Amino acid sequence: MTTIENGSGTREFVGKRALVTGGSRGIGAAIVRQLLDAGADVLTTARSATGSVPEGAGFVAADVRTRAGAEAIATAAQERLGGVDVVVHNAGGARPYESTSAIPDEEWQDQLDLNYLASVRLDSLLVPAMRERRSGVIVHVSSAAVPVTPPPFLHYTAAKAALENYSRGLASELAPFGIRVNTVTPGRVATPGGELTREQWAQLDRTQGENDTIVPLGRIGQPDDIAHAVLFLMSDRASWLTGSNLVVDGGEFPRG
């Protein structure tokens, strides 16, 4: 099996139908571009068409935080792609608070809806067809902040920790049906959303402004670094991988 290098496509996803949430910018857009380069038919989503949806991808405006949004996405995937072979749950995000007690109830719920329940709802709509075909690949995007659990982001990391636990359990349930479920965990990545979050965090804790460069490999990540990992897990090269969590962070947050 050939590999993907420098964003060039190997066409290993020709004939595959891919759904990527949050694909209008940053990591999501990089995943969409690489899937298109590799020959996939791609549908992506965001709440609105802000950012730049990669040319060649289909787009549906929907809010993944709601059941209605998940149903709209699943319906669009069926109508435009005829079904889904691979799905990447990339939509997510958070803003920091000065302390855990300052996080309002509605923000806790919003983070659960965006970073955890969005995947649960959409999977529940897409998995039955995968089970019937006895094939499919699901990738959930988490965060390297989960084991660190910085207090300003506890609402976010708690939701992502739930996502990781759910992903492992779903992998066990679906493995007998030939469906693989894995997680990719990015570290610091140069995206518009990531930069804004780091700026907001630095306003609460000035030491954070210095930490962007404290990565053993000497740089923060680029969206394509994460997209390469996602496409690997979706490819046949990872055919014996399920229930795994691939941490892509330049060595900044070692686990184990």
C-alpha positions in Angstrom: 0.0 0.0 0.0 1.4 3.4 -0.9 1.5 6.3 1.5 0.6 10.0 1.4 3.4 12.5 1.4 3.4 16.3 1.4 -0.3 16.3 0.8 -0.1 14.5 -2.5 -2.8 11.9 -3.1 -2.2 8.2 -3.6 -5.8 7.6 -4.6 -6.2 5.0 -1.9 -9.6 6.3 -1.0 -11.1 6.1 -4.5 -14.7 4.9 -4.2 -14.9 5.8 -0.5 -17.6 8.1 0.8 -16.3 10.3 3.6 -18.0 12.6 6.1 -15.9 15.2 8.0 -17.5 17.4 10.6 -16.0 20.9 11.2 -14.3 20.8 7.8 -14.4 24.4 6.7 -11.0 25.4 8.3 -8.0 24.3 10.3 -7.6 20.5 10.9 -10.9 19.7 9.4 -10.2 21.4 6.1 -6.8 19.7 6.0 -8.5 16.3 6.4 -11.0 17.1 3.7 -8.2 18.2 1.3 -6.2 15.1 1.9 -9.2 12.8 1.4 -10.0 14.6 -1.9 -6.4 14.2 -3.0 -6.7 10.5 -2.2 -9.8 10.1 -4.3 -12.6 10.1 -1.8 -16.0 11.7 -2.3 -16.3 14.1 0.6 -19.1 15.8 2.4 -18.2 18.3 5.2 -20.1 20.3 7.7 -20.0 23.5 9.8 -22.6 25.7 11.4 -22.1 28.1 8.5 -19.9 28.4 5.4 -17.4 30.7 7.1 -13.8 29.8 6.4 -12.9 28.1 3.2 -14.5 24.8 2.3 -11.9 22.9 0.1 -12.9 22.9 -3.5 -14.4 19.6 -4.6 -16.1 18.8 -1.3 -19.8 18.9 -0.7 -21.0 21.1 2.2 -24.0 21.1 4.5 -24.6 23.8 7.1 -25.8 22.2 10.3 -25.2 22.5 14.1 -23.7 19.2 15.3 -24.6 20.1 18.9 -28.3 19.3 18.3 -30.2 16.1 17.4 -31.8 18.1 14.5 -28.4 19.0 13.2 -27.2 15.4 13.3 -30.2 14.3 11.4 -29.7 16.9 8.8 -26.1 15.8 8.3 -27.0 12.1 8.1 -29.8 12.9 5.6 -27.4 15.0 3.4 -24.8 12.2 3.5 -27.4 9.7 2.2 -28.7 12.0 -0.4 -25.4 13.4 -1.7 -23.1 10.4 -1.2 -25.5 7.5 -1.0 -24.1 6.6 2.4 -20.9 6.9 4.4 -17.9 4.6 4.5 -15.7 6.7 6.7 -16.6 9.5 9.2 -14.3 11.9 11.0 -15.8 13.7 14.0 -13.6 16.8 14.0 -16.0 19.6 15.1 -15.1 20.9 18.5 -13.7 23.8 20.5 -13.8 25.7 23.8 -13.0 29.0 25.5 -11.2 29.2 28.8 -12.7 30.5 32.1 -10.8 32.1 35.0 -11.7 29.2 37.3 -13.8 26.0 37.2 -16.5 27.7 39.4 -16.8 30.5 36.9 -18.0 28.0 34.2 -21.7 28.4 33.9 -24.1 25.4 33.7 -25.0 26.2 30.1 -21.3 26.1 29.1 -20.9 22.7 30.6 -23.9 21.5 28.6 -22.7 23.2 25.4 -19.3 21.5 25.7 -20.9 18.1 26.2 -23.1 18.7 23.2 -20.3 19.9 20.9 -17.3 17.7 22.0 -19.0 14.5 23.0 -22.7 14.1 22.3 -22.4 15.3 18.7 -20.4 12.2 18.0 -22.8 9.9 19.9 -25.8 11.3 18.0 -24.3 11.2 14.6 -22.8 7.8 15.1 -26.2 6.4 16.1 -27.6 7.5 12.8 -24.7 6.3 10.6 -23.6 3.1 12.3 -26.7 0.9 11.5 -25.9 1.1 7.7 -22.3 0.3 8.5 -23.3 -2.7 10.5 -25.5 -3.9 7.7 -22.6 -3.6 5.3 -20.2 -5.0 7.9 -17.7 -2.4 7.1 -16.8 1.2 8.1 -14.3 3.4 9.8 -15.0 6.1 12.5 -12.3 8.5 13.8 -13.0 10.8 16.8 -10.7 13.8 17.3 -9.8 14.4 21.0 -7.3 16.7 22.6 -3.9 16.3 24.3 -5.2 18.6 27.1 -7.3 15.7 28.4 -4.6 14.1 30.7 -3.4 17.6 31.7 -6.9 18.9 32.6 -6.0 22.7 32.9 -8.7 24.2 35.1 -9.7 26.9 32.6 -10.7 24.2 30.2 -12.1 21.6 32.5 -15.5 21.7 30.8 -13.8 20.9 27.5 -11.4 18.2 28.7 -14.2 16.5 30.7 -16.2 16.3 27.5 -13.2 15.0 25.4 -12.4 12.5 28.1 -15.9 11.2 27.8 -15.4 11.0 24.0 -12.3 8.9 24.4 -14.0 6.5 26.7 -17.0 6.3 24.4 -14.7 5.7 21.4 -13.0 2.7 23.1 -16.3 1.2 24.1 -17.8 1.7 20.6 -14.8 0.1 19.1 -15.3 -3.1 21.1 -19.0 -3.2 20.2 -18.5 -2.7 16.5 -15.4 -4.8 15.9 -17.3 -8.0 15.2 -19.1 -6.2 12.4 -15.9 -5.2 10.7 -16.2 -1.5 11.8 -13.1 0.1 13.2 -13.3 3.0 15.6 -10.2 5.0 16.7 -9.2 8.3 18.2 -6.7 10.9 17.1 -5.4 13.3 19.8 -3.8 16.5 18.6 -1.4 18.6 20.6 -0.9 22.3 19.9 -1.7 23.0 16.3 -1.5 26.2 14.3 -5.2 26.8 13.4 -7.3 29.9 13.7 -9.3 28.4 16.5 -6.2 27.1 18.3 -4.5 30.5 18.1 -7.6 32.3 19.5 -7.9 29.8 22.3 -4.2 30.2 23.2 -4.6 34.0 23.2 -7.6 33.8 25.5 -5.7 31.5 27.8 -2.7 33.8 27.9 -4.9 36.6 29.0 -5.8 34.5 32.1 -2.3 33.0 32.6 0.6 35.0 31.1 2.9 32.0 31.3 0.9 30.2 28.6 2.2 32.6 26.0 5.7 31.1 26.5 4.6 27.5 26.2 3.8 27.3 22.5 7.5 26.6 21.7 8.0 24.0 24.5 7.5 21.0 22.2 10.3 18.3 22.1 10.2 18.2 18.3 10.8 22.0 18.2 7.5 23.3 16.7 3.8 23.3 17.2 1.8 21.2 14.7 0.3 22.0 11.4 -3.2 20.9 10.3 -1.7 18.5 7.8 0.2 16.7 10.6 -3.1 15.7 12.1 -4.7 15.0 8.8 -1.9 12.5 7.9 -2.6 10.6 11.1 -6.4 10.6 10.5 -6.0 9.3 7.0 -3.7 6.6 8.2 -6.3 5.3 10.7 -8.9 5.4 8.0 -6.8 3.5 5.5 -6.3 -0.2 4.9 -2.8 0.2 6.4 -4.5 0.4 9.8 -6.8 -2.6 9.2 -5.8 -4.2 12.5 -6.2 -1.1 14.6 -9.3 -0.4 16.5 -9.9 1.1 19.9 -6.6 3.0 19.7 -5.8 6.6 20.5 -3.0 8.0 18.3 -1.5 11.0 20.1 0.0 13.5 17.6 1.6 16.3 19.7 5.4 16.5 18.9 6.0 14.7 22.2 4.7 17.5 24.4 2.2 15.4 26.4 3.5 11.9 26.8 1.0 9.3 28.1 1.5 6.0 29.7 
